[in-house]
Amino acid sequence: MVPKILCVIMGGGRGTRLHPLTKQRCKPAVPLAGKYRLVDIPISNCLNSGMNRLYVLTQFNTASLHRHIQESYKFDPFGGGFVDILSAEQTEDGDNWYQGTADSVRQNLNHFDDHEYDLVLILSGDQLYRMDFREIVRQHVATGADVTVSAKPVPANAVGGLGLMRVAKDLRIEEFVEKPQDPKVIDSLVMGRELEDKLPESTGEKRCLASMGIYLFNRDVLRSAIRNEMADFGKEVIPGLLGDARLYGYIFDSYWEDIGTVRSFFEANLELTNPLPRFNFFMPGYPVYTHARFLPASKINRCVLDQALVADGCIISDAKLTRSVIGVRSFVNEGCQLNDVVVMGADYFETDEHSRNNRKWHVPDIGIGAGSRIKSAIIDKNARIGKNVVLSPEGKPDLFQTEEGVVVRDGVLLVTKNAVIPDNTEI
């Protein structure tokens, strides 16, 4: 019998490490790769795995995410599919906001009960990877697991901030430690040779199995495991189940990036400009779904482009772009030079009347003005960058910021959403 599955995507955190990208939106709504949102990745993985009953749990700055999901994911009445957002809400049972991943699921069990289901697949909303979830379900059923935790082999010297596990030869989890700091503890969790030999590629270096924040629960086990005050799956629920439930690890040894910081977000986007990036949006048979905007093809006039990813609806003229991502409806004007830049684009096209008013009030049009030079930066949506502007994080301290809406974080310069940078500004 094929188990019935509900998918739950976590998007309830403040996303403080991604600030200011999360100042006006929640983490799953952060734009990605010019035309997508982070939430499109787990949703597309679910749909490509034949799973079409999804909940997204959020509580901070949800408006843009609501709008994106409503415009992107529509199902016919015969398939029984849906992508619904469940925000924290006041009920007769309580009025608290989500206190953690486990608490967010606990607060929404009553909504899950509107459907028949055998398994609950819990996913993160801020990761870049491609996985066929049917494989983890097959292993879960074959092993008779109560809970299966997806794990990524990670070099032992790069496991900071990750939950680590030790598994037996049959993949049963023997130990689970959330974000260990002690080198001796980390060394005790290094994978054995018998596990390394099972993987497609053995690197020869010491590696640990790091939790990906992807959990597959049997329905009754999940309900029992969170019938308490525990707030977080990784810190409390999973370690608390050791010895009391059948916990197994599912080893995933392909590309996976936890996009939790400005630096990781920046680098993951720029890597997409490589000739053959580790995450390939062009992979046939595994599309990444998003909002269909019906934009015109981009126009690129007399430009030099080297490793550039350009989305729909852009006009780029007499510019030089190197290793840059250009988002929807972007305007890059004459003489601009962009090096290692992620431009998120705009939510709308300005009309001629808008442009006349902008000139009247000495406000730049949306886009990047003529002669501007930008390096190692993220330009958020609807930003107005004037002519002959120079922007770079070089020599700036972390958390440097200006009144115009320029911030430096993790060594990356960010122009915030809707910011206005006057002509001839140099930062």
PyMOL commands that set and color helices and strands:
alter all, ss='L'
color gray80, all
select helices_A, chain A and resi 16-18+27-29+40-48+63-72+101-107+109-112+133-143+156-158+183-188+193-196+219-225+233-241+262-271+352-360
alter helices_A, ss='H'
color red, helices_A
select strands_A, chain A and resi 5-11+31-32+36-37+53-58+82-87+119-124+127-129+147-155+164-167+173-177+207-218+247-251+256-258+299-301+304-310+315-317+320-326+331-332+337-343+367-368+373-379+384-385+390-391+406-409+412-415+420-421
alter strands_A, ss='S'
color yellow, strands_A
deselect
rebuild
show_as cartoon
